[in-house]
Amino acid sequence: MVNYQSFGFAGCIKYYKGKTYYMNKKTFHLVSLGCDKNTVDSDSMSQLLINAGYEPVTDSRKAQMLIVNTCGFIGSSKEESYNALEELAAKKKSGQFLIAAGCLAQRYGAEITHRISDIDGIIGTRRWMDIVDVIDNLCSDKRTTSLRHLPETATTVGIDEHGALRVSVHGASAYLKIADGCRCQCAFCIIPVIKGTAVSRPIESILSEVRSLQEIGIREIILIAQNTTDYGYDLGMKNGLANLLKEMIAVVPGVDWIRILYAYPGYITDELIEVMATNKQIVHYLDLPLQHAHPSVLHRMHRPANVDWVYKTLEKMRKAMPDLALRTTFIVGYPGETKGEFQTLLDFIEEIRFDKVGTFKFSFEPGTPAEPLGDPIPDEVKEERMKRLMEKQQQISLARNQLFVGHDLDVLIEGAGQDISIGRSYRDAPKIDGLVLVKGEMPIGKMISVHINTAMVYDLSGVVVNKLNLNHLSATVKRKKTI
């Protein structure tokens, strides 16, 4: 088949499964995998490409540039990333370029090119902002091997951004990345190797972006980083996150909710609690991944092992914010976890009674401090422990949800159809938590007061407060007429 691109045409004809496709030059198809932090990086790369004259397309067969922003955090995420790359490589046609970006690319650049021969370029997490330069080099350089852009010493993530916004907008909500990298050395985690040390973004850049988000009508801003509560440490700031929140509140009074994800044990200060408790824009919700509750396991994890601090801090937070919604994450089957240590974890969640819990089986990762521990606990034991923990938590989550029956909650509507609307309350972060089902079709992007009448394990349901009042008034009038 003739590669029309080599003759300088605006595009080229492609044939796939008996159909003809027209592939324009300067088009890209980007697949984003992994967490919301990765999604922000993907959207930032897209911004840079669009600014450089590239057009995004949803059909990979019509794109000149095929980009997968990969995840490499745990084994299942790595395989998902490899599968996505292999699928695009199998369909790749002459004139198309396939680029592996993100965490998997940063960590396993050489392995990717060995496993997938059709990879043209690799760009890691630390220099995502060079995506346009990488593509320009691919287009101008007739190389026979893949182009790798993986500077190991780069620590510019979050500062040298080439003008890209560090946000990802989803309906009326937006994720905003305030920092990247991590200076904690959790034994099971490869993130410091992949992303480097913690680098906070300048507060002026963040405030400029939140103003822009307010201007386009965003109702919820979700602050994210590997560790949001470490924000500003590298900039010499004390209580950096608390100070950032104060600044944000002053410049975006029109944003309804400001949500904090990915806090770290030991980093929650009295100042942060006070700011959260005294400003209604900051939702009374905290995602605090604890990973375990037994001091010995936490010590082996290289995590803060002072469980008394957890009890005291959560008690302090709940006293300041009685309606606080708490989410956490636990790992089961960590090397050396005994039956007794696991039972301590079960007892802990029964006592603390978190609103939301995520559970993961330990995933062995070469290159982490935990590598010498191996992976001695059989998968069937991990599976059984995860099942037991989640069954107990489901009972707790249902009981926590039932406390809201008969009460009114503000709900951000995100979808509607067939006389049902779907939204979230302050208690629910996007994608990872529950939903509120509302009778009737409400405007998407609106904040609606909902009277909760049903509680389920993960979700709530109810009716719009105004409609409830109207129905009550109508029923009252009918009763009077019959008297």
Kinemage of the C-alpha trace (Angstrom):
@kinemage 1
@onewidth
@group {chain A} dominant
@subgroup {mainchain}
@vectorlist {calphas} color= white
{ca met a 1} P 0.000 0.000 0.000
{ca val a 2} L 1.254 3.466 -0.900
{ca asn a 3} L 2.039 5.732 2.042
{ca tyr a 4} L 0.555 8.990 0.753
{ca gln a 5} L 1.986 10.817 3.734
{ca ser a 6} L 5.468 10.437 2.358
{ca phe a 7} L 4.404 12.434 -0.704
{ca gly a 8} L 3.286 15.396 1.430
{ca phe a 9} L -0.456 14.968 0.929
{ca ala a 10} L -2.788 16.358 3.632
{ca gly a 11} L -3.817 12.831 4.520
{ca cys a 12} L -3.688 9.257 3.377
{ca ile a 13} L -6.143 6.535 2.461
{ca lys a 14} L -6.297 3.543 4.789
{ca tyr a 15} L -8.010 0.204 4.207
{ca tyr a 16} L -9.161 -1.795 7.209
{ca lys a 17} L -11.458 -4.836 7.215
{ca gly a 18} L -12.791 -4.033 3.762
{ca lys a 19} L -13.566 -0.402 4.583
{ca thr a 20} L -11.803 2.765 3.494
{ca tyr a 21} L -10.687 5.367 6.023
{ca tyr a 22} L -9.191 8.797 5.455
{ca met a 23} L -6.420 9.565 7.895
{ca asn a 24} L -5.518 13.229 8.269
{ca lys a 25} L -2.084 14.330 9.276
{ca lys a 26} L -1.907 16.128 12.618
{ca thr a 27} L -4.599 14.042 14.298
{ca phe a 28} L -4.266 12.064 17.506
{ca his a 29} L -6.134 9.398 19.412
{ca leu a 30} L -5.299 9.243 23.122
{ca val a 31} L -6.224 6.403 25.489
{ca ser a 32} L -5.929 7.278 29.188
{ca leu a 33} L -5.595 4.483 31.748
{ca gly a 34} L -5.253 4.423 35.509
{ca cys a 35} L -6.114 6.987 38.141
{ca asp a 36} L -7.499 10.514 37.955
{ca lys a 37} L -3.956 11.865 38.315
{ca asn a 38} L -3.136 10.139 35.039
{ca thr a 39} L -6.300 11.573 33.500
{ca val a 40} L -5.085 15.090 34.276
{ca asp a 41} L -1.767 14.336 32.563
{ca ser a 42} L -3.649 12.980 29.541
{ca asp a 43} L -5.801 16.092 29.276
{ca ser a 44} L -2.733 18.308 29.657
{ca met a 45} L -0.992 16.474 26.816
{ca ser a 46} L -4.129 16.832 24.716
{ca gln a 47} L -4.143 20.581 25.345
{ca leu a 48} L -0.534 20.879 24.175
{ca leu a 49} L -1.254 18.841 21.045
{ca ile a 50} L -4.352 20.883 20.194
{ca asn a 51} L -2.383 24.105 20.707
{ca ala a 52} L 0.202 22.727 18.261
{ca gly a 53} L -2.481 22.196 15.611
{ca tyr a 54} L -3.364 18.553 16.221
{ca glu a 55} L -6.986 17.446 16.179
{ca pro a 56} L -8.282 14.753 18.563
{ca val a 57} L -10.262 11.903 16.986
{ca thr a 58} L -12.217 9.121 18.669
{ca asp a 59} L -11.586 6.570 15.911
{ca ser a 60} L -8.046 5.248 16.212
{ca arg a 61} L -8.071 4.235 12.531
{ca lys a 62} L -8.318 7.895 11.514
{ca ala a 63} L -5.513 9.159 13.766
{ca gln a 64} L -1.953 9.808 12.757
{ca met a 65} L -0.724 9.668 16.362
{ca leu a 66} L -1.820 6.839 18.652
{ca ile a 67} L -1.021 7.564 22.305
{ca val a 68} L -1.634 5.400 25.364
{ca asn a 69} L -1.062 7.083 28.701
{ca thr a 70} L -0.308 3.946 30.660
{ca cys a 71} L -0.579 2.915 34.298
{ca gly a 72} L 2.149 0.852 35.956
{ca phe a 73} L 1.136 0.855 39.610
{ca ile a 74} L 0.208 -2.808 40.140
{ca gly a 75} L 0.297 -5.986 38.086
{ca ser a 76} L -3.279 -5.818 36.780
{ca ser a 77} L -2.793 -2.187 35.722
{ca lys a 78} L 0.387 -3.074 33.838
{ca glu a 79} L -1.354 -5.832 31.923
{ca glu a 80} L -4.234 -3.528 31.032
{ca ser a 81} L -1.708 -1.042 29.649
{ca tyr a 82} L 0.129 -3.709 27.651
{ca asn a 83} L -3.183 -4.962 26.252
{ca ala a 84} L -4.161 -1.465 25.115
{ca leu a 85} L -0.799 -0.965 23.405
{ca glu a 86} L -0.891 -4.394 21.761
{ca glu a 87} L -4.426 -3.816 20.483
{ca leu a 88} L -3.447 -0.543 18.809
{ca ala a 89} L -0.203 -2.049 17.515
{ca ala a 90} L -2.140 -4.890 15.855
{ca lys a 91} L -4.351 -2.401 13.999
{ca lys a 92} L -1.614 0.111 13.234
{ca lys a 93} L -1.227 1.071 9.582
{ca ser a 94} L 1.488 2.696 7.542
{ca gly a 95} L 1.765 6.371 8.396
{ca gln a 96} L 0.574 5.932 11.959
{ca phe a 97} L 2.803 6.345 15.019
{ca leu a 98} L 2.235 4.536 18.318
{ca ile a 99} L 3.486 6.207 21.506
{ca ala a 100} L 3.562 4.743 25.005
{ca ala a 101} L 3.347 7.448 27.665
{ca gly a 102} L 2.938 7.540 31.422
{ca cys a 103} L 3.900 5.308 34.334
{ca leu a 104} L 4.486 2.013 32.527
{ca ala a 105} L 6.577 3.821 29.917
{ca gln a 106} L 8.656 5.555 32.574
{ca arg a 107} L 9.397 2.324 34.410
{ca tyr a 108} L 9.520 -0.294 31.660
{ca gly a 109} L 10.578 1.593 28.535
{ca ala a 110} L 12.994 -1.069 27.311
{ca glu a 111} L 10.608 -3.913 28.113
{ca ile a 112} L 7.779 -2.243 26.181
{ca thr a 113} L 9.852 -1.987 22.997
{ca his a 114} L 10.934 -5.601 23.393
{ca arg a 115} L 7.393 -6.852 23.917
{ca ile a 116} L 5.730 -4.597 21.309
{ca ser a 117} L 7.906 -4.112 18.251
{ca asp a 118} L 5.598 -1.552 16.633
{ca ile a 119} L 6.134 1.083 19.349
{ca asp a 120} L 7.508 4.263 17.763
{ca gly a 121} L 7.984 6.489 20.803
{ca ile a 122} L 8.135 6.353 24.580
{ca ile a 123} L 7.652 9.307 26.909
{ca gly a 124} L 7.584 8.993 30.673
{ca thr a 125} L 5.710 10.721 33.457
{ca arg a 126} L 8.359 13.301 34.250
{ca arg a 127} L 8.400 14.966 30.829
{ca trp a 128} L 4.825 14.547 29.579
{ca met a 129} L 5.011 18.237 28.653
{ca asp a 130} L 7.465 17.373 25.848
{ca ile a 131} L 4.856 15.371 23.914
{ca val a 132} L 4.806 17.793 20.966
{ca asp a 133} L 8.614 17.712 20.662
{ca val a 134} L 8.574 13.905 20.746
{ca ile a 135} L 5.983 13.789 17.976
{ca asp a 136} L 7.873 16.354 15.892
{ca asn a 137} L 11.006 14.229 16.194
{ca leu a 138} L 9.107 11.111 15.169
{ca cys a 139} L 7.721 12.825 12.080
{ca ser a 140} L 11.048 14.298 10.999
{ca asp a 141} L 13.407 11.475 11.895
{ca lys a 142} L 13.478 8.300 9.794
{ca arg a 143} L 14.678 6.115 12.642
{ca thr a 144} L 14.531 2.341 12.712
{ca thr a 145} L 14.260 2.081 16.494
{ca ser a 146} L 11.768 3.650 18.871
{ca leu a 147} L 12.426 7.105 20.250
{ca arg a 148} L 12.757 7.072 24.026
{ca his a 149} L 12.301 10.272 26.029
{ca leu a 150} L 12.953 9.221 29.620
{ca pro a 151} L 15.274 11.667 31.385
{ca glu a 152} L 15.840 10.059 34.784
{ca thr a 153} L 16.951 13.242 36.554
{ca ala a 154} L 13.967 15.350 35.491
{ca thr a 155} L 12.129 16.845 38.467
{ca thr a 156} L 10.159 19.523 36.638
{ca val a 157} L 6.752 17.856 36.889
{ca gly a 158} L 4.297 20.507 38.012
{ca ile a 159} L 6.467 23.516 37.176
{ca asp a 160} L 7.655 23.460 33.557
{ca glu a 161} L 4.218 22.909 32.030
{ca his a 162} L 4.430 24.803 28.723
{ca gly a 163} L 1.188 26.633 29.525
{ca ala a 164} L -0.984 23.512 29.871
{ca leu a 165} L -3.749 23.625 32.437
{ca arg a 166} L -3.369 20.888 35.032
{ca val a 167} L -7.044 20.100 35.168
{ca ser a 168} L -9.435 17.489 33.836
{ca val a 169} L -13.051 18.579 33.471
{ca his a 170} L -15.866 16.048 33.773
{ca gly a 171} L -19.259 17.681 33.489
{ca ala a 172} L -19.641 20.170 36.328
{ca ser a 173} L -16.646 18.735 38.229
{ca ala a 174} L -12.930 19.163 37.627
{ca tyr a 175} L -9.842 17.435 38.966
{ca leu a 176} L -6.995 19.854 39.669
{ca lys a 177} L -3.488 18.544 40.243
{ca ile a 178} L -1.685 20.623 42.865
{ca ala a 179} L 1.525 18.572 43.049
{ca asp a 180} L 3.165 15.454 41.686
{ca gly a 181} L 5.705 12.915 42.813
{ca cys a 182} L 6.108 11.710 46.388
{ca arg a 183} L 8.776 11.930 49.088
{ca cys a 184} L 7.277 9.129 51.182
{ca gln a 185} L 8.926 5.733 50.832
{ca cys a 186} L 6.119 3.221 51.363
{ca ala a 187} L 7.625 -0.234 50.919
{ca phe a 188} L 4.962 -1.498 48.493
{ca cys a 189} L 4.833 1.597 46.280
{ca ile a 190} L 6.807 2.293 43.107
{ca ile a 191} L 5.502 5.864 42.620
{ca pro a 192} L 8.639 7.658 43.925
{ca val a 193} L 10.687 5.659 41.403
{ca ile a 194} L 8.290 6.454 38.571
{ca lys a 195} L 7.518 10.090 39.331
{ca gly a 196} L 10.375 11.268 41.497
{ca thr a 197} L 10.184 13.329 44.636
{ca ala a 198} L 7.283 15.605 45.527
{ca val a 199} L 7.063 18.830 43.536
{ca ser a 200} L 4.361 21.348 44.408
{ca arg a 201} L 2.912 23.652 41.813
{ca pro a 202} L 3.203 27.400 42.416
{ca ile a 203} L 0.143 28.699 44.228
{ca glu a 204} L -0.320 31.454 41.628
{ca ser a 205} L -0.730 28.864 38.863
{ca ile a 206} L -3.306 26.944 40.882
{ca leu a 207} L -5.313 30.069 41.710
{ca ser a 208} L -5.293 31.125 38.058
{ca glu a 209} L -6.737 27.757 37.089
{ca val a 210} L -9.450 27.738 39.733
{ca arg a 211} L -10.558 31.163 38.506
{ca ser a 212} L -10.817 29.755 34.997
{ca leu a 213} L -12.832 26.801 36.282
{ca gln a 214} L -15.231 29.117 38.085
{ca glu a 215} L -15.678 31.165 34.918
{ca ile a 216} L -16.845 28.135 32.921
{ca gly a 217} L -19.356 27.154 35.595
{ca ile a 218} L -17.580 24.314 37.407
{ca arg a 219} L -19.480 23.402 40.581
{ca glu a 220} L -16.896 21.078 42.166
{ca ile a 221} L -13.091 21.277 42.242
{ca ile a 222} L -11.289 18.102 43.359
{ca leu a 223} L -7.727 18.605 44.569
{ca ile a 224} L -5.415 15.709 43.746
{ca ala a 225} L -1.752 14.776 44.113
{ca gln a 226} L 0.135 11.715 45.269
{ca asn a 227} L -0.168 13.298 48.707
{ca thr a 228} L -2.297 16.447 48.836
{ca thr a 229} L -1.517 17.045 52.500
{ca asp a 230} L 2.195 17.419 51.631
{ca tyr a 231} L 1.466 20.377 49.366
{ca gly a 232} L 3.944 23.227 49.729
{ca tyr a 233} L 6.606 21.397 51.761
{ca asp a 234} L 9.165 21.716 48.967
{ca leu a 235} L 8.256 25.400 48.605
{ca gly a 236} L 9.061 26.056 52.253
{ca met a 237} L 5.408 26.458 53.212
{ca lys a 238} L 4.021 25.450 56.590
{ca asn a 239} L 0.444 24.152 56.481
{ca gly a 240} L 0.601 24.489 52.711
{ca leu a 241} L -2.709 22.762 51.940
{ca ala a 242} L -4.601 24.774 54.566
{ca asn a 243} L -3.155 28.006 53.187
{ca leu a 244} L -3.955 26.989 49.612
{ca leu a 245} L -7.569 26.278 50.585
{ca lys a 246} L -7.898 29.696 52.212
{ca glu a 247} L -6.590 31.361 49.048
{ca met a 248} L -8.938 29.311 46.865
{ca ile a 249} L -11.996 30.181 48.910
{ca ala a 250} L -11.207 33.860 48.527
{ca val a 251} L -10.966 33.757 44.720
{ca val a 252} L -13.719 31.251 43.803
{ca pro a 253} L -16.783 32.040 45.926
{ca gly a 254} L -18.999 30.692 43.140
{ca val a 255} L -17.684 27.117 43.346
{ca asp a 256} L -19.994 25.004 45.517
{ca trp a 257} L -17.643 22.188 46.523
{ca ile a 258} L -13.901 21.852 47.044
{ca arg a 259} L -12.961 18.224 47.707
{ca ile a 260} L -9.653 16.806 49.002
{ca leu a 261} L -8.383 13.404 47.871
{ca tyr a 262} L -5.302 11.402 48.876
{ca ala a 263} L -4.388 12.696 52.316
{ca tyr a 264} L -1.580 10.997 54.251
{ca pro a 265} L -1.558 9.831 57.891
{ca gly a 266} L 0.338 12.246 60.111
{ca tyr a 267} L -0.010 15.171 57.710
{ca ile a 268} L -3.469 16.306 58.813
{ca thr a 269} L -2.878 19.388 60.935
{ca asp a 270} L -5.154 21.280 63.296
{ca glu a 271} L -5.059 24.156 60.814
{ca leu a 272} L -6.351 21.921 58.021
{ca ile a 273} L -9.163 20.617 60.231
{ca glu a 274} L -10.149 24.169 61.156
{ca val a 275} L -10.212 25.341 57.532
{ca met a 276} L -12.349 22.368 56.528
{ca ala a 277} L -14.730 22.787 59.453
{ca thr a 278} L -15.265 26.544 59.106
{ca asn a 279} L -15.670 26.942 55.344
{ca lys a 280} L -18.811 25.498 53.791
{ca gln a 281} L -17.248 25.299 50.318
{ca ile a 282} L -14.817 22.624 51.507
{ca val a 283} L -16.893 19.470 51.670
{ca his a 284} L -16.743 17.457 54.876
{ca tyr a 285} L -15.146 14.515 53.135
{ca leu a 286} L -11.651 13.136 53.410
{ca asp a 287} L -9.909 10.338 51.549
{ca leu a 288} L -7.235 9.056 53.940
{ca pro a 289} L -5.590 5.842 52.629
{ca leu a 290} L -4.400 4.068 55.799
{ca gln a 291} L -3.402 0.751 54.129
{ca his a 292} L -3.584 -1.230 57.409
{ca ala a 293} L -4.348 -0.944 61.125
{ca his a 294} L -1.822 -3.225 62.791
{ca pro a 295} L 1.380 -1.396 63.868
{ca ser a 296} L 3.648 -4.300 62.872
{ca val a 297} L 2.214 -4.468 59.348
{ca leu a 298} L 2.403 -0.704 59.004
{ca his a 299} L 6.026 -0.815 60.142
{ca arg a 300} L 6.819 -3.425 57.475
{ca met a 301} L 5.025 -1.215 54.957
{ca his a 302} L 7.227 1.749 55.978
{ca arg a 303} L 3.994 3.587 56.790
{ca pro a 304} L 3.173 5.704 59.866
{ca ala a 305} L 2.583 3.049 62.531
{ca asn a 306} L 1.152 5.268 65.263
{ca val a 307} L -2.410 3.976 65.256
{ca asp a 308} L -3.179 6.083 68.337
{ca trp a 309} L -2.651 9.140 66.142
{ca val a 310} L -5.309 7.820 63.768
{ca tyr a 311} L -7.829 7.403 66.570
{ca lys a 312} L -7.125 10.828 68.029
{ca thr a 313} L -7.104 12.658 64.704
{ca leu a 314} L -10.303 11.062 63.434
{ca glu a 315} L -11.974 11.821 66.765
{ca lys a 316} L -10.816 15.425 66.467
{ca met a 317} L -12.104 15.688 62.900
{ca arg a 318} L -15.481 14.160 63.727
{ca lys a 319} L -15.859 16.497 66.679
{ca ala a 320} L -15.199 19.505 64.416
{ca met a 321} L -17.306 18.039 61.571
{ca pro a 322} L -19.979 15.631 62.868
{ca asp a 323} L -21.156 14.970 59.300
{ca leu a 324} L -17.652 14.063 58.085
{ca ala a 325} L -17.569 11.343 55.401
{ca leu a 326} L -14.419 9.230 55.686
{ca arg a 327} L -12.960 7.093 52.935
{ca thr a 328} L -9.894 4.899 53.260
{ca thr a 329} L -8.007 2.116 51.473
{ca phe a 330} L -6.531 -1.101 52.841
{ca ile a 331} L -4.124 -3.737 51.524
{ca val a 332} L -4.722 -7.353 52.525
{ca gly a 333} L -2.189 -10.138 52.215
{ca tyr a 334} L 0.872 -7.970 52.752
{ca pro a 335} L 3.955 -10.170 53.276
{ca gly a 336} L 3.932 -11.553 56.794
{ca glu a 337} L 0.345 -10.568 57.569
{ca thr a 338} L -0.832 -13.064 60.180
{ca lys a 339} L -4.389 -14.098 60.994
{ca gly a 340} L -4.149 -12.020 64.142
{ca glu a 341} L -2.926 -8.946 62.271
{ca phe a 342} L -5.745 -9.287 59.783
{ca gln a 343} L -8.246 -9.642 62.627
{ca thr a 344} L -6.907 -6.379 64.056
{ca leu a 345} L -7.785 -4.753 60.726
{ca leu a 346} L -11.325 -6.178 60.847
{ca asp a 347} L -11.765 -4.940 64.418
{ca phe a 348} L -10.439 -1.534 63.418
{ca ile a 349} L -12.985 -0.924 60.653
{ca glu a 350} L -15.756 -2.119 62.956
{ca glu a 351} L -14.695 0.456 65.546
{ca ile a 352} L -13.940 3.428 63.267
{ca arg a 353} L -16.897 2.799 60.937
{ca phe a 354} L -15.673 4.400 57.723
{ca asp a 355} L -18.259 5.540 55.200
{ca lys a 356} L -16.306 4.174 52.233
{ca val a 357} L -13.527 1.597 51.977
{ca gly a 358} L -11.463 0.360 49.047
{ca thr a 359} L -9.560 -2.921 49.395
{ca phe a 360} L -6.692 -4.320 47.332
{ca lys a 361} L -4.775 -7.553 47.442
{ca phe a 362} L -1.035 -7.053 47.859
{ca ser a 363} L 0.658 -6.877 44.471
{ca phe a 364} L 4.342 -7.818 44.368
{ca glu a 365} L 6.324 -5.110 42.587
{ca pro a 366} L 10.014 -5.552 41.719
{ca gly a 367} L 12.106 -2.522 42.561
{ca thr a 368} L 10.119 -1.536 45.651
{ca pro a 369} L 11.550 -1.664 49.189
{ca ala a 370} L 9.192 -4.601 49.828
{ca glu a 371} L 10.804 -6.734 47.116
{ca pro a 372} L 13.006 -8.710 49.563
{ca leu a 373} L 9.840 -9.762 51.433
{ca gly a 374} L 8.611 -11.611 48.360
{ca asp a 375} L 4.961 -12.569 48.016
{ca pro a 376} L 4.527 -15.473 50.457
{ca ile a 377} L 0.784 -15.297 51.137
{ca pro a 378} L -1.213 -17.430 48.655
{ca asp a 379} L -3.641 -15.610 46.416
{ca glu a 380} L -6.574 -17.642 47.721
{ca val a 381} L -5.818 -16.373 51.242
{ca lys a 382} L -5.669 -12.800 49.978
{ca glu a 383} L -8.951 -13.299 48.158
{ca glu a 384} L -10.645 -14.733 51.252
{ca arg a 385} L -9.416 -11.873 53.437
{ca met a 386} L -10.518 -9.261 50.953
{ca lys a 387} L -13.960 -10.861 50.780
{ca arg a 388} L -14.317 -10.929 54.565
{ca leu a 389} L -13.240 -7.329 54.911
{ca met a 390} L -15.595 -6.076 52.212
{ca glu a 391} L -18.534 -8.060 53.588
{ca lys a 392} L -18.031 -6.433 56.985
{ca gln a 393} L -17.604 -3.001 55.397
{ca gln a 394} L -20.780 -3.416 53.337
{ca gln a 395} L -22.733 -3.793 56.568
{ca ile a 396} L -21.083 -0.667 57.952
{ca ser a 397} L -21.621 1.314 54.743
{ca leu a 398} L -25.305 0.395 54.713
{ca ala a 399} L -25.679 1.477 58.343
{ca arg a 400} L -23.884 4.754 57.620
{ca asn a 401} L -26.136 5.386 54.610
{ca gln a 402} L -29.253 4.650 56.635
{ca leu a 403} L -28.420 7.573 58.919
{ca phe a 404} L -29.334 9.910 56.048
{ca val a 405} L -32.819 8.537 55.433
{ca gly a 406} L -35.304 11.295 56.219
{ca his a 407} L -32.705 14.044 55.717
{ca asp a 408} L -32.056 16.448 52.852
{ca leu a 409} L -28.799 16.408 50.884
{ca asp a 410} L -27.512 18.693 48.143
{ca val a 411} L -26.890 16.558 45.064
{ca leu a 412} L -24.864 17.469 41.970
{ca ile a 413} L -26.797 16.015 39.022
{ca glu a 414} L -24.594 14.203 36.488
{ca gly a 415} L -27.056 12.248 34.344
{ca ala a 416} L -30.761 11.861 33.625
{ca gly a 417} L -33.089 9.640 31.644
{ca gln a 418} L -36.234 7.502 31.892
{ca asp a 419} L -37.597 9.661 34.721
{ca ile a 420} L -34.483 9.109 36.879
{ca ser a 421} L -31.590 11.446 37.620
{ca ile a 422} L -28.194 10.373 38.929
{ca gly a 423} L -25.898 12.517 41.014
{ca arg a 424} L -23.545 12.680 43.966
{ca ser a 425} L -23.698 14.213 47.416
{ca tyr a 426} L -20.767 15.691 49.335
{ca arg a 427} L -20.182 12.154 50.661
{ca asp a 428} L -19.273 10.770 47.241
{ca ala a 429} L -16.196 11.381 45.110
{ca pro a 430} L -16.562 10.640 41.382
{ca lys a 431} L -15.975 7.088 40.135
{ca ile a 432} L -14.922 5.608 43.476
{ca asp a 433} L -17.931 6.211 45.737
{ca gly a 434} L -21.703 5.880 45.578
{ca leu a 435} L -24.489 7.737 43.789
{ca val a 436} L -27.768 9.376 44.684
{ca leu a 437} L -30.725 8.299 42.533
{ca val a 438} L -33.400 10.976 42.205
{ca lys a 439} L -36.935 10.516 40.920
{ca gly a 440} L -37.559 12.701 37.861
{ca glu a 441} L -35.231 14.169 35.249
{ca met a 442} L -33.251 17.124 36.585
{ca pro a 443} L -30.923 19.496 34.677
{ca ile a 444} L -27.417 18.072 34.418
{ca gly a 445} L -24.826 20.166 36.224
{ca lys a 446} L -27.311 21.602 38.700
{ca met a 447} L -27.147 21.327 42.482
{ca ile a 448} L -30.495 19.981 43.717
{ca ser a 449} L -31.751 19.512 47.294
{ca val a 450} L -32.919 15.905 47.639
{ca his a 451} L -34.932 14.311 50.428
{ca ile a 452} L -33.426 10.854 51.048
{ca asn a 453} L -35.977 8.073 51.475
{ca thr a 454} L -33.983 4.904 50.703
{ca ala a 455} L -30.505 3.666 51.642
{ca met a 456} L -28.577 0.904 49.905
{ca val a 457} L -25.081 -0.457 50.538
{ca tyr a 458} L -23.385 2.042 48.275
{ca asp a 459} L -26.113 4.384 47.043
{ca leu a 460} L -28.984 6.536 48.269
{ca ser a 461} L -32.227 7.501 46.580
{ca gly a 462} L -34.793 10.211 47.122
{ca val a 463} L -37.024 12.918 45.701
{ca val a 464} L -36.423 16.586 45.010
{ca val a 465} L -37.304 18.642 48.080
{ca asn a 466} L -39.396 21.199 46.138
{ca lys a 467} L -41.394 18.449 44.465
{ca leu a 468} L -41.847 16.747 47.816
{ca asn a 469} L -43.281 19.963 49.234
{ca leu a 470} L -45.550 20.415 46.211
{ca asn a 471} L -46.807 16.836 46.510
{ca his a 472} L -47.462 17.340 50.214
{ca leu a 473} L -49.343 20.579 49.525
{ca ser a 474} L -51.396 18.910 46.781
{ca ala a 475} L -52.310 16.031 49.101
{ca thr a 476} L -53.340 18.500 51.805
{ca val a 477} L -55.632 20.373 49.380
{ca lys a 478} L -57.261 17.146 48.279
{ca arg a 479} L -57.924 16.136 51.886
{ca lys a 480} L -59.549 19.520 52.609
{ca lys a 481} L -61.829 19.151 49.587
{ca thr a 482} L -63.081 15.813 50.844
{ca ile a 483} L -63.960 17.133 54.299
